[in-house]
Amino acid sequence: MGKTKPSKKSTAKPTLKTPAKKLAKAATPKATPALTTGQLWLVEGKHLRVGIVGPLMVHYRLGKPDAPKTVAEINSKAAIEKYLKQKKAKLLEG
């Protein structure tokens, strides 16, 4: 009986059908646009109108589209961005 030689393992890396860069781009979620003055967002049937955007704080109005008056509010930039992302807001203007 003859001995069989053990097969050599290949050291070549397996090739990907799609480049890694394309996979990375596809996996990343779309970023929401940065907050700027004058934007109008639709959030759960309400309009969020961005007034003044500072380095840390945002002045905005949130209310129903047909409301005669809305209350002006101030909150941190990070909190507003998180709120818009969480509620899946859509940018209407800006």
C-alpha positions as CSV (number, residue, x, y, z in Angstrom):
1,M,0.0,0.0,0.0
2,G,1.4,3.3,-1.0
3,K,1.2,6.4,1.1
4,T,-0.6,9.4,-0.2
5,K,0.9,12.9,0.1
6,P,-1.0,15.3,2.2
7,S,-2.5,18.1,0.1
8,K,-1.1,21.6,0.6
9,K,-3.5,24.3,1.8
10,S,-3.7,27.3,-0.4
11,T,-2.6,30.5,1.1
12,A,-4.3,32.7,-1.4
13,K,-7.1,34.9,-0.1
14,P,-10.6,34.2,-1.4
15,T,-11.8,36.8,-3.9
16,L,-15.0,38.8,-3.2
17,K,-17.5,39.1,-6.0
18,T,-18.2,42.7,-5.0
19,P,-15.5,45.1,-3.8
20,A,-15.4,45.8,0.0
21,K,-15.9,49.5,-0.6
22,K,-19.3,48.9,-2.2
23,L,-20.3,46.6,0.6
24,A,-19.3,49.3,3.2
25,K,-21.3,52.0,1.3
26,A,-24.4,49.8,1.1
27,A,-24.2,48.9,4.8
28,T,-24.1,52.5,6.0
29,P,-27.4,54.2,6.6
30,K,-28.2,57.4,4.8
31,A,-27.3,60.4,6.9
32,T,-29.8,63.1,7.5
33,P,-28.9,66.5,6.2
34,A,-27.2,68.9,8.6
35,L,-29.5,71.3,10.3
36,T,-29.5,74.7,8.6
37,T,-31.6,77.9,9.0
38,G,-34.9,77.8,7.2
39,Q,-35.4,74.1,6.9
40,L,-38.9,72.6,7.1
41,W,-39.3,69.0,8.4
42,L,-42.4,66.9,8.4
43,V,-42.6,64.9,11.7
44,E,-45.7,62.8,12.4
45,G,-48.1,65.2,10.7
46,K,-46.5,68.3,12.3
47,H,-44.1,70.8,10.8
48,L,-40.8,71.6,12.4
49,R,-39.4,74.9,11.1
50,V,-35.7,75.5,11.9
51,G,-35.1,79.1,12.9
52,I,-31.5,79.9,14.0
53,V,-28.8,77.3,14.2
54,G,-26.0,78.0,16.5
55,P,-22.9,75.9,17.4
56,L,-24.7,74.1,20.2
57,M,-28.4,75.2,20.2
58,V,-31.2,75.3,17.7
59,H,-34.2,77.7,17.7
60,Y,-37.2,76.1,16.1
61,R,-41.1,76.0,15.9
62,L,-43.0,72.8,16.1
63,G,-46.8,72.7,15.3
64,K,-49.5,71.6,13.0
65,P,-49.3,72.9,9.4
66,D,-52.5,74.9,9.6
67,A,-51.9,76.3,13.1
68,P,-52.2,80.1,13.3
69,K,-49.5,80.4,16.0
70,T,-46.8,78.0,17.2
71,V,-44.5,78.2,20.2
72,A,-40.9,78.9,19.6
73,E,-38.6,76.5,21.4
74,I,-34.8,76.1,21.9
75,N,-33.1,72.8,22.3
76,S,-29.6,71.3,21.8
77,K,-28.5,70.5,18.3
78,A,-27.8,66.8,19.2
79,A,-31.3,66.4,20.7
80,I,-33.1,67.8,17.6
81,E,-31.0,65.6,15.3
82,K,-31.8,62.5,17.4
83,Y,-35.5,63.4,17.5
84,L,-35.6,63.8,13.7
85,K,-33.8,60.5,13.1
86,Q,-36.0,58.7,15.7
87,K,-39.3,59.9,14.2
88,K,-38.1,59.3,10.6
89,A,-38.7,62.9,9.7
90,K,-38.8,64.0,6.0
91,L,-37.2,67.2,4.8
92,L,-39.7,69.3,2.9
93,E,-37.8,72.6,2.3
94,G,-34.2,73.6,2.7
